[in-house]
Amino acid sequence: MRMEFAVDGLPLVGDLRVPDGTRPRPALVLTGPLSGVRDQVTGRYAELLAAEGFVTLAFDHRNWGESGGEPRCHEDPQGKLHDLRAAVSFLRSRPEVDGERIGVAGICLGAGYALKFAAFDPRVKVFAGIAGAYHNPYTTRTGTDYQAALAALTDVLERQDLGGPVAYVPAVAEEGEAAMPGAELLDYFGTGRSASAHWVNRVTSASVRELITMDHMIGADFLSPKPALLVHGVADRFCSPEGAEEAFKRLDEPKRLVWLDARRHADLYDREPYVTQAVAATAEFLREHL
């Protein structure tokens, strides 16, 4: 069911999936990759987890897809946390949902948002991250000229502050500047694998500054005593297994880390058997703890 709910004066558009039956059920909010919209990765997982008996809500964050917000295609970290808060509020208002049994799941960049959000919202009872990007500035600055990157991106923002147009880069590109460079994610977002009328291949240049300054890993220090599941591929060029290991080490019990024999990050977007394995691990964990 297509649904709309509001946050900070903005309309957010989502798809609510409800399993058969009349009793209130546990529910799950999903959030996904940079630039992703709800009929791509999150929609696939939402559909499969609904088939496992959970009410699911996949939605377009502010500035993306069919939801409101300006500038378009801009990564707004604090805004996304507000969106997740409003999504939980919406679920708790629904008669199909047991409002005391709500979890949050994130895929790729969404896993970091889900972790940080779950850590600081007592209404959320469990967290699951799949192929997660658990950003923190300490890791981001390693091996890069961090100050030079900040300076270049701040120059972009200064021009916009003084009335210049919003600057954009491609979301994906095989060569040249892009938020997610290289052939692997182009093979997902740039092909029929991710076909969506609401996705466009661009992000604001300022989004890159948000990516290199955000700290989602802090959520691992504050999530306890809520249960945490991490599902990750053994090789991942975009969301490193080392990042998943660090998050897992910083989490307290109860926690579980599931390794899948996936060798490419986007395998966990839509490739089998990896998606089925990730959904099975998530559903099992949710049944134990939600």
C-alpha positions, 0 to 999 in steps of 0.5 A: 500500500502506498502511504504518505506521512509527514516530518518537518513539514515535508511529505514522505512517500512509502510502501506499507506491506502487511502480511495476511491476518488480522492480529497486530504484528511486529514491524520493520522500518527499512533504509538503504543505499546512497541515492536509493529509492524505495522500489530498489534495494529496500523494496526488495527486502521489505517484500521478502521480510513481509513474506516472513510475517513482518509488517514492513515500511520502505520509504523515500527519504527527504530529497529523494524519490517521490518524497519532498525536500530540497535540494533534490538528491541531497544527503541530509544525515540529520534529516534522515534520522528525523525521517526514521523517527517519523516512520516509527511514529507512523508505524505505531499509529497503524492498527496492523502493527504491534507498537511495542515490537518495532525494529529498524533494518538498513542496507549499505549506507542505511545500515549506519543510519539504522544503527545510530537511530536505533541507539537513541530511540527507545521505541526501536527494539532491535537493529539489523544491518546488511552489507553495512557502511558504518561511517566514522571520520577517523576511518574516513581520513585514513589514507586520504588528504582529508583536509584538502577534501574538506576544503574543496567541498567547502568551496562548493558550499560557499558558492551555493551560500552566495547564491550559486547553483546547487552543484551535482556529481553523478551517483555512479560512473565507471570513470571520472568523478562520482559519489560511488565510482567504478563499474560494480555499482554502475552495474546495479544502478546503471542497468535494469537491475535497479530500474525505477522511474524515481531514481536519477543518477546524481547527488549533490556535491555537498553530499560527499562532504556529509559522507566523509564527516558523518559518524554512524559508528557511535551507535554501536557504543550506545545500542546496548541492551538492544539486540544487533544483527550484522550480515556482511559479505566476506569481500566488499570494496564499498562497505568493508568487512573490517568496518562490520567487524569494528562495529561488532566489537563495539556492540554489547550482547546480544549480538550476531555477525553473519558472514556470507560468501558474497564477493561484491557489495551489490551481491547483497542488493539483488543477487541470489543466493545472497539476498535469500540468505540475508533475509533468512538470517534477519527473519530468524534474528527478528523472531528471536528478539522482536 
